[in-house]
Amino acid sequence: MILPGDSPGGGSRMLLCLLSYAGSSARQVFGSWQAELEPYADVLLYELPGRGARSGERRLEQPADAVREVCQAIDACGRARVGIIGHSLGGMLAYETAVTWEYLHGRELEFTIVSGACPPREGREAGLPLDDGSLLRSLREWGATPGEVFESEELLAWVLPMLRSDLTLGSRCGADLVPLTSRLIAVTGESDPECPPEDLTAWKRAARGDFETYAAPGGHLYLNESAGRRFLIDRITQEIALSDRRHDTAPADTCKAEKGSPC
């Protein structure tokens, strides 16, 4: 997926990598955020295989495979400063990517924001039931799926396997929490039944450095609602400002990025 206006990159400007939730496309979820984020950082809307412009590619169900792709896309942008944000499945992958970036690449991210995602707890099975009936109930509860999808066998035959694959991938993330040195911020919706605010403290085990939690107005997909969207964008821009002050940098010209292309 390409954001128009790509230009050769590098430099001191921060790169933001955004990862979307199960069954969704990064462009679908975050494309409209571009205008608000681009004054502060360059944006990489990373599209996993099997959705959006990559819908014809084989979907990934192993975290190591997905994280390898994300790290390669980030590395291709050649930025010294990187922040990563993901929601639900994207939040789990954001954390796994941050671990790989720090421990295998030897570089720390500026910050990691895990949104709508709680690490597995003892006594609670990770993930969701994956039969068609359970997936349909989840889609209706999350409220992000157009009504016509539920009335079309053809559309459901495309959506349900993608969602099942994504949830399988998500259930395999975060089994072993490795502490990050970089800033870790956990956010969820105030009324999120999948990841209630009180469960965010479990991420403390994954933080060696600064750790903060926030509850945004809304439910599991709070970031699709105006108040929740505003809350998360404000949180992101505040994190960028903190990084700018640490590195004594100022906003520069914007560059938009894409999976597989240098910024």
N, C-alpha and C positions, 0 to 999 in steps of 0.2 A: 504494500500500500504506500502510495507516494503523497506527500504533502507538497503542493506546488511551490516553486521558488527555491528548490535545493541549490546550495552553492558549496564549493569546496570549503572544508572546515578546519578545525583546530582552534588554538587560541585559548583565552582564559574564560570565555563565556561558558556558563554551566550547561550541561546536557540533562534534560529531563526525559526519563524513559517511563512511559505509561503502559500498564498492562491491564487488560479488561477482564471481566468476569466470565464465568462459564456460559457457553452458548452464545457469546456475543462477539462483535468485531470491535477492534480498537477505534477504528474510524467512526463507527456507529456511536460508541459511548463517549469518546473524548474529542471527536473532530470539531465540535462547536466550542471547545475550550481554547482552541488555538489563539484566537484574538486576545484573550485575557492573559495567556501565559507567555506569548512571544515577546512582550516588552522586557521580560525578566530572564528568559532562558531559551535555548533551542530545544525543540521538541522531537522526540522519537516515539511515535505511536507504533509500538511493536505488535505486529500481527502474527499470531501463531499459525502454523499450518492448519488447513481445514476450515478456514473462515475468511470472509471478506475477499480480498483480491487473491488469497491463497486457498480458496475453497476447494480447488482441485487437487491439493496436496494431501498426502497421508497425515492423519492426525497423530499427535504424540501422546503417549500415555505414561511415559517415564520421565520423572522430574529432571534427571541428568541430561536427557536429550533436549528438553525445552530450555533448560538453563544454559546449556552450551550454545544454543542458537542466540539467546538473548545476549549473552556475554560477547559473542562474536559481533553482533550488530552494534553494541555499545563500543567495543574496541575499534571498530571500523571508523567511528566518528572522531577518534583521536583527541578526546577531551580529557583534560586533567581533572576536572570537577564534574561529578555525575551524581544525580539524585534519582531515585527510583520510586515509583508509586504504583501500587496495584490494588485492585478491589476483588475480594472473595478469592476465587482461583488465582487471579492476578496478584493478590496480596501474598498468598503463599509462595508463588513463583518469585515475587519481588524479594522476599526474605531469602529464599534459596539462592537467588542470583547474588545477593549481597554477601552471603557466606562464601560462595565460590570466588567472587571478586576479591574478597579480603584474604582468604586462606590459600587459594590456588594461584591467583594473579598477583598477590602481594600488594594490593592497593585497596584503600578504604573508599567507600562511597561517602559523599557528603552527608547524606541521610537516606533512610529507607522508611517509607510510609506504607504500613500494612493496613488496609481498609476493609472492613466487613469480613475479617478473617481471624479466627481464633485457632491457636495451636491445639492439637489433640490433647485431651485430658485423660488421666487414668480413669477407667470405668465408663468412658463414653466412646463408642465406636466412631472412628473418623468417617467423614463422608455422609452420604445420604443413600437410602434404598434406590436401586437403579432400575427397577422394573418400570414398564411404561406408565402404569397408573400412578406410581409415586412421582415420576418425573413430571407428568402432567399436572399433578397437584402442586408441585414446587413451582412450576412455571406460572400457574394461576396466582399463587400466593405472592410471588415476587412482583407480579404486575407489570413486567416490561415487555410482554409478548403481545403483539396485536391480536385482536379477537379472531380475525380471519384465519390465523394459523391453526387454531383449534378446530376449525370447520373444514380443513383441507387435509385429507389423508396424504396427499403428495407433499405438502409442506411439513407435516409431522414426521413423515418418513425421512426428511432431511434434518429436521431440528433435533429429534430425540436421539439419534445416534451421536450427533455432535455433543449434545449435552451430557450423554452417558460417558463418552470418552473424556470430556473435560472434568467431570466429577471424579472419574477414576484417577486422572492425573492429580487432581487436587488432594484426594485422599491419601496419596503417596508422598505428599510434601510434609515437612515439619516433624517427621517421626522422631528425629534426634535434633534437639535444639542446641545449636552451637552459638555461643555468645559473640555478638558483634561489638567491635570497638567503636564503630561509627554510630551516629545518632539513630535511634529507633523510635518511631512514632506510630502508635496504634490508634486507629479511629474506627468507630462503628456507629450505627444508627441507634438513637435512644430506645427505639422499640423493635430492634432487630431480634427476631426469635432464633436465628441461626447463630448469631454471635452477640449475645447480650453484653452491655457495657461492663458488667462485673467480671466477665471472663477475660477481658483484655489484660488484666494483671498477670495472666499466665505468660505473656510475652516477656515479662521481666527476666525470666530464665535465659532469654536469648539476647540480653543486653549487658555488655560489660561497660559501655559508655552511657551517654545520656539516654534516658527513656522517659517518654511521656505518653499519656493516654487522653483521648478526647471522645466525647459523645456528641454526634451531630443530630440535628432534628431529622426524624424520618425513620424508616424501617431498613430492611436489608439492602434495598437499592436506593438508599437515601440520596446518593449522588445524582440520581436522575430527577430529583425534585429540586425546585428552585432554591429553597432554603438550605438543603443539604449540599447542593452543588456549590453554592456561595461559601458555605462553611469550609469545604475541602479546598477550594481554590485559594481562599484566604490563608489556610494553613500552609499550603504549598508555597505561596509567595512569601510568607513569613520565614519559612525555612530557607528559601533562596536568599532573602535579605540577611539572615544570620550568616550564611556561607559567604556572601559578598563582604560582610564586615570582617569576617575572619581572614579573608584573603585580600581585603582592601581593593576590591574591584568594583567597577561601575557597569551598568547595562551597556551593551554594545549592539552592533547591527545583528539582526535576526537571521537565523538559518533554520530551515526545517529539515527534518531527517526522516529516513525510511529504513526499514529492515533491508539489509544487504547493500545499502548505498552509503558512501561517506557523506558526512554532513556538509 
